[in-house]
Amino acid sequence: MIETSARLLRLLGLLQSRRAWSAAELAERLGVSTRTVRRDVGRLRGLDYPIDVGLGPDGGYRLAAGATLPPLLLDDEEAVAVAVGLRTAADSGVAGIGETALRALVKLRQLMPHRLRHRMDALRVSAVRAPGPPTVDAGELTAVAAACRDRERLRFDYRSHDGTGSVRLTEPHELVTWGGRWYLVAWDLERADWRTFRLDRLRCRVPIGPRFERRPLPEGDAARFVTGSVARLWPYRATVRLHAPADAEAARRTAVYGQLVPVDDTSCLLHFTADSLHGLAFLLGALEVDFDLVHPPELAGQLLVTADRLRRAATAER
């Protein structure tokens, strides 16, 4: 009886780890016959696990979605990863999710064996609350994510950066986080173009639908598209030539500021934007690679002002 129960748990773990299994594959993994696999699947179904049985000689099996959440079997690495994710979610900037994440973390920690609890506690960090980007409603985030996953058209009320309200009908493609904010990359049906929408500024309308076929993204990358869209909102633009090739680690880290353009084996261009000349100089001061200013020429004066301020601070008597 104990051996049968252990085998059922192993079978459940296998069904949770992959979308579908053939009877032969499960039998090989469990070291039993396909007849035993069919009998064990019947036991799990008798315990209300929603297991779909495929047709054909191999009789494929798939764990389907059910009305209730069944026990989830996690290996050691998965359990620690989930715990770290729950810690992060508590301070994710998603409204209403923090307390829920902490409750789930307490339940998970209580069930963990001592060796995993020790590993999880070693990752404990203290979060410092500071003014930052506006929070996103958890319900809106879930609705938008589901529409992206299911490729269903999404209609929502949207407030632009200047406060203007509008109703948008979109084909949602992907969610992106950038600079502490959540963005939706979507095809705007009425404007017949790709657009980026901040999630804290939209409110979904229901019902959602109908389904649509995905369009190819500009540049083939949602994150790069969001970076470019956000950059276009800032009025001050600059270009510098970095003393490193575009594929160098130091250069790749600057891509969060703007767009990298390869030049040759020793340099590349960085195009970026900010809300002021001071903002441009501030970003350049954070670079970890030498650079030459290409444009605009008036930024040189701001760099000198910033450099003088830093020099005075470094040489001041203490």
N, C-alpha and C positions, 0 to 999 in steps of 0.2 A: 504493500500500500504506500509506504514512504517512497519507494522507488518510482511508483506510478505518479505520485504527486510531484516529485522532483522533475520527472520527464515532462509533465504538463507545463510546469513553469518554464522549462527550457524551450518547449514548443511555443509557448506564448511569447517568449523573448525573441525567437526567430521570426515569428509573424509580425512583431512590432518593428523589426529591424529592416524589413524590405517590403516593397509593395506587393509582390506575389511570389509564391513558391509552388513548385510541382511536388506531388506526393513523393516522387523518387528522391528529390533533393532533400526533403525533410527527413525521409527515412535514413538517408546516408548520414546526415548531420546527427541524428539521434541514435543511430546504431540499432534501428529496429526495422521491421517490415513495413511495407506500404499499408498492409491491413491494420497494423497497430496504429499507424498515423491516422488512418480514417477513424478508428475507434476513439483515439485521443481527441481528434477534432470534434467528434460528436460529444465528448464529455465537456469540452470547452463551450460548445454551443448550448449545452444543457445548463451551463453556468451563466448564460446570457451574454457570452462574447459573440459579437456579430461577425461571423466568419462566412464569407462567400465561397461557395464551392464551384469551380469551373467545370465545364463539360470536356469530354475527350478522354482518351486512355490514361493520361497522366493525372487528371483530376486536380487542376491548380487550386491553390487556396490563397485567400486574401482577407486580411483583417479590415473590415469595413467600419464606417462611422456608425455609432449606435446612439441610443437615447440617453445613455449615461456614460460617464467617463470610467473606463475599466482601470484596474491597477496597472501602473506603467513600470516595466522592468528596465532598470538602467544599470550599465556596468560602472565601474569605479570612476573612470574618466568622465563619462557622461554625467554622473551625479555631481561631481565637483564643478563641471562646466555649467550645469543648471544652477547650482548654488551661486556661483560667481555672477551669472546672468541676472538672478533675482536681486542680488545686492546692487548691481548696476541699475536695474529697473527702478529701484526705490528712489533714485535721484536722476531719472531719465528726462525730466521735463514734460512728461505726459501726465496730465491732470487725472487724479483719481486712481492711479495705478500703484503709487508708492505703498500705501497701507496694505493693498492686496498682495503685492510682491513680498512684503515683510511677513504676512501671515503664512504664505506658501513656504517661505524660507524657514520659518520656525517649524512647520510640519516636516519638511525635508530633513532638517538637522536632527530632529528628534528620532527619526528612523534610521539615520546613518550609523554604521558601525564606528567604533572609536577611531580606527585608523583614518577614515575619511573625514570624520568630524575634526580631527586634529589638522588635517590638510586644509579643510575649509576655513578653520579659525585662523590659520597662518596667513590667509589672504584678507583678513579683516582690515578695513581702511576707515578712516574718519572723513566724512564729507563736510566741506565748508560751504555753507549757504551764502551765495553772493548774487547780487542783481545780475540777471542774464536775460536770454531770449524768453519770449512769452511761452507759456505752457500750451500743450496740445491736448484737446479733449480725447480721452481714451476711446469713447464711442465713435468719434469721427475718424480716428486713426484706424480702428478696426474695420469700419465700413469702407473706407478708401482702400485699405489693404485687400479686403475681400473682392472689391470690384476689379482691382489690378489682377488678382489671382484668377478670377473667373472670366476675365475679359468681357465685362459688362459695362455698358455706357453709364456715365455718372453725371447727374445734374446736381448743381449745388449753387447756393448763394455765395458770392465772393466780394470781399472788400479789398480794393487795391491799396497801394501804399499811400495814396493821397486821400483815402477815405471814400472814394466813389464805389457805390454798390452796383452789382450786376448779377444776372443769372447766367451760368455757363453750362453748356452741354459738351461733354468731353468723352474721349476714349482714353481711360486712365492706363498708363503704361507701367510706371515704376515709382516707388517711394525712395527718396534720397535724403540723408541727413548731411547738413553742411553748416559749419559755423554755429552748431548748437540748435539749429532750426530744422524742421521737417518740411520737405518740399515734395510736391507731386509733379511728375513729368507726364503730360497728357497732350493728346491731339485735340485742339479746340475745333469742334465741328462747324461752328458758325463763322469762325475766322479762318478756317482751312489752313491752320498752321500749328506747329508745336508751341506749347506754352509751359511755363513753370509757375506753380501756384503754392503759396505758403499755407500749410495746413491749419495754422492758428487763425487764418483769415477766411476759412470756408466753413459752410454748414451744408451737409448733404441733404438732398431731398429724396424721398422715397415715393414709389418703388424704383429700384435700380434695373437697368436693362435697356434695350436687348443686348445680346452678345455681339461681339465684333471680331474681325480678324486683325491681328497685330500688324502695325506698320513698322517699317525699319526706322530706327531712330537716327537723327542727324549725328554724324560722327560715330554712330554705333555704340555710344556710351552715355547712359543717363546721368552719371555723376559729372562727366565733363560738360554735358549740356547745361546742368544746373549751375556749375561754376561760371560758365560763360554768360548765362542769363542774369545771374546776380551781379556779375562784374559790369554789365551794361547799364545797371541802374546808377552807378557812381559817376559823378561829373568829371573827375580828374583822372586822366590816363597817363601811363608812363611805360617806357620800354627801357630795359637795361640789358647789357650783354654780360652774361655770367662767364666767369673763367673756368668753366667745366662743361664737358659734353652733356647733352640732354639725358643720356642714360646713366649718368653718374648719380650716386645716392644723394650727394649734397644738392644737386640740381633737381632731382625728383621731389625732394622735400619742399621745394619752393612752388610746386604745382598747385598747392592749396591756395596760393595768392592769386593765381591767374593762369595764363596759357604759356606753355613752353614750346619754342620753335627751334629745332636743331639748326646749327649753322655749319660746324665742321667737327673735327675730332677733338678740339680743345675748347669749344665754346658753344653757347646757345643763347637765344633771346628769351626774355621773360616779359610778357605783356601783362600789366595788372592795373587795377583801378582803386580809387579810394574817394572819400568824401571831401578831402582837402589836400593841399600840398604837404601839410604837416603829417597827414595820414600816410601819404606816399613815403615820406622820409622815415616814418615810424616802421613801416613794413620793411623797408630796405635795411634798417638797422637790425632787424631780426634775422637777416640772411646769414648763413654760415659759409658763404663763398664770396670771393672778391668779384667785383663787377665794374663795368663802365657805363656811365649814363649816356643813353642814346636820345631820349626824348622824355619830357619837354626841357628846354634849356633853363627855364626859370626854377626847375627843381634843384639845380645846382646851388642856388642861393639858400634854399631851405635846408639842404644838406649841410652847408657851412654853418648856418645858425644852430642846427642840432648838434653838429660836431663841437662847436664852441661851448655850448651848454654842458655837454658831456665832459669836455676837457676841464672846464672850471670845477665841475663836481669832483673829478678825479684828482685834481691838484690842490684842492682847498685844504687849508690847515685844519688839523684835527686836535 
